[in-house]
Amino acid sequence: MKRIARILILLALVACSHDVILENDGQYAPGKILVRVTPEFADALESHTGGRGNVVVSDVKGLRRADDRLNIKRMKRVFAPAGEFEPRSRQEGLHLWYQIDFDEDYPTSLAKSFLEAYPGITLVECDPIRRLYGDITYAELAPGASVGPFDDPLFYRQWHYYNDGSHEGAETGCDINVVPAWSSGYIGNPEVIVCVVDGGVDYTHEDLAGNIWYDSEGHCGYNFYSDSYHITPDSHATHVAGTIAAVNNNGTGVCGIAGGDFAHGLPGVKIMSCQIFTGNESAGNPAAAIKWGADHGAVISQNSWGYPDLASTPESVKAAVDYFVKYAGLDADGRQVGPMAGGLVVFAAGNERREASSSSYEGILTVTSLGAGFRKASYSNWGSFADLAAPGGDQPNKVLSTLPGNKYGWMNGTSMACPHVSGVAALVVSTCGGPGFTSADLRRRLETTSRPLDAPDYYLGHGLVDASAACKQ
């Protein structure tokens, strides 16, 4: 009887809200909404929260009408209680964010409209569909002659690090200029942790294992998709991680920008895996993953994903970005304990071929993509929101990096441009980091040392990221 009544109510609402449904439904994950509540409502929710963090909805008087309408299956905090870091989390208002899982048959747009008028709720955010940016081609390559200080046998195909113009469609110097940095001894430092918010990184890969971060209990990150510590290797995330920190000078595979020098016993930066995707499907909360990275020691957050249907950044993600920028590298008392005070959040600009991006927030460093010839990659977004450009590949020149199962391959996309900037950022922190070095210092170095681009029809940011110049400034 209850379900019949709910269906009748739904039909009446549909008759009044048909345009809203057509406009919004299909862009968002069904049966899931994020809300920000008042402090008073948050107190009521916390007083009825069980041991696993789930609100006992039936015990909260103020939620009964919502439960009758939406058939709430679960409600819990977006940002889980953070132990020693809970005071600063609450200071930033992150305890006010909740996720509501409800009947997937109920239109998301109607649920949003209903909750926006609900007492105690100050903001309602649907869960937009997220997308990874890149495609894949496996590589079967013969070793080639090395250029630079390392002996990695596939480096000769990584034009994005050293471009001599010999490949079809390539132009000399369209790379991140990292070889001079390596030759000057700038190779990475294991005190620098880069949180890869993506699919799961293959932490056993022969060319990555030496540069994987682990906590004191042996976890290499967290899976926000399955809500567990079990990381499931993914091609996209593993490729991204290899660009940042594949082990250098180990006679194996490819080079990473900040991958250290294995032959001389010098490890590179550490990769932390925060998994929000399984394949191209994402149910993991990205905002929670970004914050988790800051609370576990990361100072750079690498994000090669976005929202294809949005031209602005969701408020929950903005809140997580602000937290990461402010608190990464600091202990619970606000003292710098990492190599940098504050953090840098790097996002791919997106592959929608448009003058807009869901990564347009000012707290984010947004990366556009170049092919091998100093031109905007055909797929890359562009616009006033852009901060830096980097090689992301285009036909016929794609980006070579690691893939699960000790494999290697090419991908292209702003997903591949983004880790070039994260890798250079990690290299700069490794070189210049220490007491008093801030994320603002890092961002200024990256932007002011970039090489200008001649692209009058497309604004791609301050310029092409330059590893050597950024380290030496």
ABEGO torsion letter per residue (X at the ends): XAAAAAAAAAAAAAAAAAAAAAAABGABBBGBBBBBBBAAAAAAAAAABBAAGBBBAAABAAAAAAAAAAGBABBBBABBBAEAAAAAAAAAGAAABBBBBBBAABBAAAAAAAAAABBGBABBBBBBBBBBBEBBBBBBBBBBBBBEABABAAAAABAAABBAGABBGBBBGBBAGAAAAAAAGBAEBAABBBBBBBBBBBAABAAAAAABBBBAAGBAEBBAAAGBABBBBBAAAAAAAAAAABBBGAGBEBBBAAAEBAAAGBBBBBBBBBBABBEABBABBAAAAAAAAAAAGBABBBBBBBBAABABBBAAAAAAAAAAAAABGBBAAGBBABABBEBBBBBBAEAAGBBBBAAABAABBBBBBBBAAGBBBAABBBEAABABBBBAEBOABBBBBBBBGGBBBBBBEAAAAAAAAAAAAAAAAAAABEBGBBAAAAAAAAAAABBBBBBAABBAEAEBBBAAAAAAX
